[in-house]
Amino acid sequence: MEQYIISIDQSTQGTKALLFDEKASIIKRVDKSHRQLVNDKGWVSHDPEEIYENTLQVVRELVEGSGVPKEKIKGVAISNQRETSLAWDKVTGKPLGDAIVWQCARAADICSALEEKGVSERVREATGINLSPYFPAAKIAWILKNVEGAREKSLKGEICHGTMDSWLLYKLTGGKVYKTDYSNASRTQLFNIFELKWDPEICQLFGIEVNNLAEVCDSDGKFGETDFAGFLPKAIPIHGVLGDSHGALFGQGCLEPGMMKTTYGTGSSIMMNIGDKPVLSTHGVVTSLAWSMGGRVNYVLEGNLNYTGAVITWLKDDLQLIASPKETESLAREACKDDQVYLVPSFSGLGAPYWDSEAKAAISGMTRATKKAEIVRAAIECIAYQIADVIQAMSEDAGAPVKELRVDGGPTSNGYLMQFQSDLTKAKVKVPRAEELSGIGAAYAAGLALGVWEMNIFDNSEYKVYKPEMPIAVREKKIAGWKAAVQTVLHKK
């Protein structure tokens, strides 16, 4: 019987629509990018109305281009860029300004003020997350403080605010649904991951009214219905909602404790499934919820990096050293093997495990012989170094070495980067043949909940495997050089 699932992957760079058939295979994909709004202060924003309109457009093009009968589409899934935050008027549905992108550190002063009050550890112990402008709590607090009329609407209960999933759900259901799932809620720094509810004390610290927050639902639960603004003949259920990294973890089949994946996107999320009991990190990573499905939660250890794939974009668009990301692999292989150039890409601070929002980016170790190839290689290698730092921290928290890393995202097509990642971590790196794991994971959650598929869909994955090859002495020298380079940029010594 023909049954199809639409998965919407709303990411930092754009919005994708994926169409899955009854065998859980992707039969069509449509992408549309949106503007990256960066001002002279370095603040990064997105236009939420543009993202909503793009979502409608990619779904229309997906269905019309596939030739699939509209009545055969059984459900919709959503994966989303997570910490990007916005507020909108509950009455009119209009955004109160642009969304603040997860990379943006404009709320750093709010976090600094809370640090001075001595509440950082209280926040971490409740939410599993280190106090940081990276997360929505500070971003929403910034909106309430700086956007005209936002505080007044908040006090009157006339405001909605949260992450991109809640915005899309609200718009796609014609304002009927104001919800989020456990994975996204756990990343807001407002959700108590032990009590599984919004934390009133933490909300008060940030000046946020609990009653204005979205209803939290199971990740595979029903989030309302949509006909995509009249495009479909009747409304269909939205049944799988996951933050993009959580979607990738689920799509990679990391369903058991100890399994780990890394998403290489604009930034990176490194996640380890730790089962149904939370463990607070003592090594600089955070604890979040993987998801809640069928009423049961799974937890993860996670480290987040601001600049991984975005470093390649910087090489292309800003430095203009490359015309295409595809050039980076050959340039990295051409670089002088003895060159010791390091790039620390702390353009908006450093994330896990350093958590220094004041750190500045730097290139170190250059000589007169350093050329384009060496700088490009340093940019590629900094992605692997940052990820290796996080994996090491997780290994220490878990008390066991990591033996296998499942990866996804555009940069995983770079063979030099994947081999270097395997060498640094001393672990097998498995690159799936399928792309778009975030959208796949959300689709799996929806399809399983709707009875379109069964759990054997996870058996279909095929991988290209990289194994460690680098001599130990070379590896240790390179890591020592990286650690020294990081120390030169840290604001918090």
PyMOL commands that set and color helices and strands:
alter all, ss='L'
color gray80, all
select helices_A, chain A and resi 48-66+70-72+108-116+120-127+136-146+150-156+164-172+182-185+200-205+210-212+244-251+309-318+327-334+372-398+410-413+415-425+437-449+455-460+472-489
alter helices_A, ss='H'
color red, helices_A
select strands_A, chain A and resi 4-10+14-20+26-33+37-38+44-46+73-80+85-89+99-100+159-163+179-181+191-192+197-198+215-217+225-226+236-243+260-264+268-275+286-293+296-305+342-344+362-364+404-408+428-432+463-466
alter strands_A, ss='S'
color yellow, strands_A
deselect
rebuild
show_as cartoon
